[in-house]
Structures are given as structure tokens and as C-alpha cells.
């Protein structure tokens, strides 16, 4: 649980830091619409990343042998939530597309790197391989 909370904190800090770094340049390059796109992408990617943590948070401590499946489920959730929210946002609000399409991969990849790092840490913390059986064979 502590590892999951730490990961969630790092994800939120990464979102805040990326917004802080990109806020003024987005305004200078694309104006207010560019800033709105930046904030929308930050909210969508940040929310999807937090939701994607749930399978790993539930499975890793209780069923460490299934961490791989939980990681895959988190990846699928992250991709579907992000893409679905992007489509809905684009249809409803018609954002500034250049800014939107610039920031989408930036946030997605930054948050993916953090999630992957914490996934590896979860494997190291919780997973203990079982000894291989020889099935009666002798060496």
C-alpha cells in the first residue's frame, strides 16, 4: 500500500511539474487555447494513470504470482481510459489540436515511465519465485 501511495504521489508531482514547465511556453506559442489543452491533457493522463494503478495495488501484495497480469490490466486500462477521454474531449470541446497533440505523448510517456519504474519495484518487493521442481528427473 505504501508503494502504491508513493507511486500516486510521484504521478501527481510529475503532472504538476510538467504543467509548471509547459504552462508559459504553451501560452506563448498557442495562447489561452494552448494552455487549456495542456491542462486537459494533464487531467486526462493523470487520471488515467491513477486508475491504472488499481490492478497492481490490489494484486501485488495479495497475489504476487499474478503481477504480470495486473501490469497488463493496468496498461490496458490506462490506454483505453486515456484514448476514450481524449476522443470525448476532442468531440465535446474541440481543443487547440497542435497543443493537444504535442502534450498528449509528453504526459503519456512521462507518466508511463513512472508507472513502469514502480511496477518493477513492486515485482522486486512482492514477487518471490517458487523453486523449480525437477519432476522426478535427476541431474
GILIN-V898769 format. One record per residue. RES is the residue in one letter. SS is DSSP state (H for helix, E for strand, - for the rest). OMEGA is omega in whole degrees, 0 to 359 (none if undefined). BURIAL is # if it has 9 or more other ideal C-beta (glycine too) atoms within 8 Angstrom, else .. Layout:
RES/SS/OMEGA/BURIAL  RES/SS/OMEGA/BURIAL
This chain:
X/-/179/.  X/H/179/.  X/H/179/#  X/H/179/#  X/H/177/.  X/H/178/#  X/H/179/#  X/H/178/#  X/H/178/.  X/H/177/#  X/H/180/#  X/H/177/#  X/H/179/.  X/H/177/#  X/H/181/#  X/H/180/.  X/H/180/.  X/H/176/#  X/H/181/#  X/H/180/.  X/H/186/.  X/H/187/#  X/H/181/#  X/H/178/.  X/H/178/.  X/H/179/#  X/H/180/#  X/H/184/.  X/H/188/.  X/H/178/#  X/H/183/.  X/H/179/.  X/H/176/#  X/H/177/#  X/H/179/#  X/H/177/#  X/H/177/#  X/H/182/#  X/H/178/#  X/H/179/#  X/H/178/#  X/H/181/#  X/H/181/.  X/H/181/#  X/H/178/#  X/H/178/#  X/H/179/#  X/H/179/#  X/H/179/#  X/H/178/#  X/H/181/#  X/H/177/#  X/H/188/#  X/H/180/#  X/H/180/#  X/H/181/#  X/H/181/#  X/H/189/.  X/H/189/#  X/H/182/#  X/H/186/.  X/H/184/.  X/-/187/.  X/H/178/#  X/H/182/.  X/H/179/.  X/H/179/#  X/H/179/.  X/H/179/.  X/H/178/#  X/H/177/#  X/H/178/.  X/H/177/#  X/H/178/#  X/H/179/#  X/H/178/.  X/H/181/#  X/H/181/#  X/H/183/.  X/H/179/.  X/H/180/#  X/H/183/#  X/H/178/.  X/H/179/.  X/H/177/#  X/H/181/#  X/H/180/.  X/H/180/.  X/H/180/#  X/H/181/#  X/H/185/.  X/H/189/.  X/H/183/.  X/-/183/.  X/-/172/#  X/-/191/#  X/H/181/.  X/H/178/.  X/H/181/#  X/H/182/#  X/H/174/.  X/H/187/.  X/H/182/#  X/H/179/#  X/H/179/.  X/H/181/#  X/H/182/#  X/H/183/#  X/H/177/.  X/H/181/#  X/H/176/#  X/H/178/#  X/H/179/.  X/H/179/#  X/H/180/#  X/H/178/.  X/H/180/.  X/H/173/#  X/H/177/#  X/H/177/.  X/H/178/#  X/H/178/#  X/H/180/#  X/H/183/.  X/H/191/.  X/H/188/#  X/-/174/#  X/-/182/.  X/-/177/.  X/-/179/.  X/-/180/.  X/-/177/.  X/-/181/.  X/-/180/.  X/-/177/.  X/-/180/.  X/-/177/.  X/-/180/.  X/-/none/.
